[in-house]
Amino acid sequence: MAVKLSFRVLDGPQVDLVIEADGPKCSVGGVGSGADREILGLPHGFKYIEFEQKGDRWSVAEFKPRSTLINEKNLKARNVLREGDVIWLPSQVSGQSVRLKVALETIKKQSTSSGMSLKTMNPLILVGGAVYLVVFLGMAVYFSMSSEAPQENRQMQISDVRATITADIENANLEAASRKPTLSAVPGNFGELQSFLLSDIPEQRKLELSEAFRQLVETQFSDAWRLEQQNRWGEARAKYKRVIAIMGGHDLETTKLALRQLGRLRGL
């Protein structure tokens, strides 16, 4: 029997998101860490844990020692996982954590024996099987053609969102911004971010504000994706419209991505 591992995010921008491990090893970290599963809300650029399967057991180990808890206790060198275990990871928000709740599902292998030979099989069943094979091959051709569908029809990934907003920030038309913000303010839309980048505030502060703006936009996309999984189409559309409003109606890559997602949900 095979055992499948998944975990549900209990805190942060991706709360209630269920993530599956798609191999015998699955690393988890923040955005930009290169981990197999990058989770919003974790400090950027760091891998924290790795799940590993051996036989019918899953275990978890740390990349960064003493940074992780399991059921509110420090991890050992390698910890065998059980159904319902809760893993506590560092959060970008001081004093908070991002928790992952583990689920283990046993998958039974189906018997390959049909108990019937070609000699004893009814000729009508053989004909029906031939027809089914033809239909199956036709479906295979159809889906292989569908896999070559336009880029905007494929499923959106969080990496797509980060790539578009990063490109927009790097290519910001700073000459279009005129007012100078105060240092205590935080950009609420793309135009205000341009003003910050044009101002004489320290470069480190500009980087911090750019990252905060990225997370603001990524959170809207993440919430929209979660609402789609719950078939709450109207609320998901509202999140994509919110992205367009935040970007200020500019002809930007992030705006185009939100518009594509809105178009995909049209009529739902």
Residue pairs with C-beta under 8 A, 6 or more apart in sequence:
1 56
1 106
1 107
1 108
1 109
2 56
2 106
2 107
2 109
3 53
3 56
3 57
3 58
3 104
3 105
3 106
3 107
4 20
4 21
4 104
4 105
4 107
5 20
5 21
5 26
5 51
5 53
5 58
5 81
5 102
5 103
5 104
6 18
6 19
6 20
6 21
6 102
6 103
6 105
7 18
7 19
7 87
7 100
7 101
7 102
7 103
8 16
8 17
8 18
8 19
8 100
8 101
8 103
9 15
9 16
9 17
9 18
9 19
9 39
9 98
9 99
9 100
10 16
10 86
10 98
10 99
10 100
10 101
11 41
11 91
11 96
11 97
11 98
11 99
12 39
12 40
12 41
12 42
12 91
12 98
13 40
13 41
13 215
13 218
13 219
13 222
13 223
14 39
14 40
14 41
14 222
14 226
15 226
16 226
17 222
17 225
17 226
18 103
19 37
19 39
21 36
21 37
21 51
21 53
21 58
22 36
23 36
24 52
24 53
24 54
25 36
25 50
25 51
25 52
25 53
26 36
26 37
26 50
26 51
27 35
27 36
27 37
27 47
27 49
27 50
27 51
27 63
28 35
28 36
28 37
28 38
28 39
28 42
28 47
28 48
28 49
28 50
28 51
28 89
28 100
29 35
29 37
29 38
29 39
29 42
29 45
29 46
29 47
29 48
29 63
30 38
30 39
30 42
30 43
30 44
30 45
30 46
30 48
30 92
31 38
31 39
31 40
31 42
31 44
31 45
31 158
31 162
31 218
32 38
32 44
32 45
33 42
33 44
33 45
33 46
33 47
34 47
35 47
35 48
38 158
38 159
39 89
39 98
40 158
40 215
40 218
40 219
40 222
41 91
41 92
41 93
41 98
42 48
42 89
42 90
42 91
42 92
42 98
43 90
43 91
43 92
44 92
44 211
46 63
46 64
47 63
47 64
48 62
48 63
48 64
48 67
48 68
48 89
48 90
49 60
49 61
49 62
49 63
49 68
49 87
49 89
50 60
50 61
50 63
51 58
51 59
51 60
51 81
52 58
52 59
52 60
52 61
52 78
56 106
57 80
57 81
58 80
58 81
58 102
58 104
59 78
59 79
59 80
59 81
60 70
60 75
60 78
60 79
60 81
60 87
61 75
61 77
61 78
61 79
62 68
62 75
66 74
67 89
67 90
68 74
68 75
68 87
68 88
68 89
69 75
69 87
69 88
69 97
70 79
70 85
70 86
70 87
70 88
71 85
71 86
72 86
72 88
81 102
81 104
82 102
82 104
83 102
83 103
83 104
84 101
84 102
84 103
85 101
85 102
86 99
86 100
86 101
86 102
87 99
87 100
87 101
87 102
88 97
88 98
88 99
89 97
89 98
89 99
89 100
90 97
90 98
91 97
91 98
118 126
152 260
152 263
152 264
153 264
156 221
156 225
156 257
156 261
158 218
158 221
158 222
160 257
161 217
161 218
161 221
161 254
161 257
162 214
162 218
164 252
164 253
164 254
164 256
164 257
165 213
165 214
165 217
165 218
165 253
165 254
166 214
167 253
168 190
168 247
168 250
168 252
168 253
168 254
169 193
169 197
169 210
169 213
169 214
172 190
172 193
172 194
172 197
173 194
174 194
174 197
174 198
176 191
176 194
177 191
177 194
177 195
177 197
177 198
178 195
179 195
180 195
180 198
180 199
180 200
181 187
181 192
181 195
181 196
181 199
183 201
183 205
185 192
185 196
186 209
186 212
187 193
187 195
187 196
187 209
187 212
187 213
188 246
189 245
189 246
189 247
189 248
190 213
190 246
190 247
190 248
190 250
190 252
191 248
193 209
193 210
193 213
196 205
196 206
196 209
197 206
197 210
216 246
217 243
217 246
217 247
217 254
220 239
220 240
220 242
220 243
220 246
221 239
221 240
221 243
221 258
221 261
223 239
224 236
224 239
224 240
224 243
224 261
225 236
227 233
227 235
227 236
227 239
228 236
228 265
233 265
233 268
236 265
237 262
237 265
240 258
240 259
240 261
240 262
240 265
241 258
241 262
243 254
243 255
243 258
244 255
244 258
244 259
244 262
247 254
247 255
247 258
249 255
